[in-house]
Amino acid sequence: MMSHTVLDSIALGYEPVWNRARELAAVRLGVRAVHPESVDAAHLMQALGDDWPESAPVLVLAVDSPRLLQQTLACEPVHNAWIEVPGSQFEHPETLARLNVAARRGHRLLRRADLASVRGEVVAPAGARTLLRLGAEDAQHLLMLPPGAPGRASPLLDRVVEGVASRTLARLCLDDAGAWGLLGWPDDDVLYAHRQEPLNYDAAVIRQILLAIGDEDCSLEHLERLVRQDPVLVYRILLLVNSAAYGLRHEIASLRHALMMLGFRELGRWLAEQLPHSEPDRDLHPVRYAMVMRSRLAQHLLATGSDDNLRGEVYTTALLSQLDRLLHQPLGELLYRLPLSGRVFDAVLRHDGPYHPLLDVARAQGEPGQLHRLPAVCQRHDLSLEHANRALIRMLASSRDHASPRSERMT
């Protein structure tokens, strides 16, 4: 794979891009040079091209170093990657000429620009797609336009948009204006719309599980993977099997163990009862699936070859650590209802113990604006940057396999 020097000299972080179906369409991979003199763009590009499955989400490589960006554009193109380029480089003849050369060699470019700078443009230079930054005034202007007004659609059509802070604007961009996708998601505003009561189950996930249960070839592992797409469902299944109704002699803290105890038929019966009460709001899917991605990253941060039970407990720990956002209750009150191990309580409530470093590193890699913290966070927890970067690449490479309905590809 990549040389030790490359992986230990950069910090990698990610931000999802969500399409019109509210599914994962691409991932923006931030590349921050920690030791620029040791970074070799050719090794980075070669490794991503060699190890990235065709079924994985498209990568948008966002390189923070101008020198490393130029090296990246001079490398052989990677079939599933777009290179993010500052809009200013398209405005000067010398740099535009280099971008045209890169495009002719097969690189796909994503120009990062403000809305004002591309208004009225018919075709982007160098065959680039555009990542539009919306400022507060841009957002207000778009929201004030009446439905069907030409100004609503033309600037955003088939473009990637960032800076969307409200649910209303997200719907306008994707559903009315035809944007290709949103970089990031207005989680807080979407959750605020559901502030009056705890969130219920994801209807799409329940239907997936019911279909899987009807398949004679469905394995326990596949069923567990489907259930883990919905944090609320995981929590309530654990509550269910530990309730007085089941009267078990031993409490169950593992999701897989809980599914074994329920059995496929009983799980299917119970889920069919829950389906009428599930939550149909598709704007919640990016919120839930971002939590799933963070939990999978924490799991991948474990040493390769770790025991399945350990991996499952780390995943559950990371997933439950964000549950208060969905159920609107203090995290302590929610978790103390379950027979979880002390390691889970330590990590989630006390920010201590063996699982806390995994959650802390995953947070630094997955929260926008936190990537600069990653080297210090890794050093504090005695984890190498190489290990953290490898874990992130493995998680992202298999993200499409863990998503619900198949996502659009950026073509």
C-alpha angles and dihedrals in degrees: 000000000000119000118261089244094058096047094044092049100055137054117222125202133168141217122185125234113214123206133210091279088055089246131131106274103164142348125230106220110203112211114198117184109225094172103020094182090062098047119107112190092195092061091047094050094043093051094048091048094048097045103034112101119227089237094055121104117271115270121229105198111210108187116190097200117078090209093050090046091056090049090050092052089050092054126089109279121256112229096225101038137090120201115224111221128185112252092235090071090064092055100063123069095225097051092037089056090055091049091051089053090050091049092050089052089057105266115142111218131207112200114209108213145151119256093243093058095057101037110130094012115141102188126016116233120257090017090282128162115225132239104201122206112210116208124202092264092049091052093048092049093051092048092052094054114099118246112277094024110143092231091064097062112026100068095047104035111132091347131124112243131202132182096055107150103168137060091229092055092046090055091046092051097046105029104031107023098038099234112177092227149328123248102222125353133249093246097162095052093045091051091045089062087061096043095117096071141010116276118259129215126304105258093207092054093050091052090050091052093048090051091049092050089055090057112091090211095055111127128208089244092055092047091051090050091054094047091050091063089079118055092194091053092050091051096047094046088055089049091048098053091045094050125109089254090074097040094199119179093221125044117238121225100164121085092213091051089048091053090049091052093048095045125210096275096050092044090051092049092049094046092050087057091050097048096083088055096047123116114255096187103121091193086076094062096081089049092053097040093050086059089050091052091050091049093049090051091053088051092050090051088070116098114278111266095027117161115274092235091054092048090050093050093049091050092049091047093054093044094050092046089075098040096104089069090062102038099037094226132113110275093233093057091050097047098043088066089067130069094239124161121258088249090065094049091046093053098042104035105022100031089228141100133062097310098048095081090055092052092044095052092044089053092052091051097044107040117084112247094018101093093097087064095057100089092051093044091051091047092049091054096040093244120135123235087234091060093047093047093048090050092052093049091050092049095049094044090061098037095105090054090058098043124096119238113014113273129230117258123229105246 
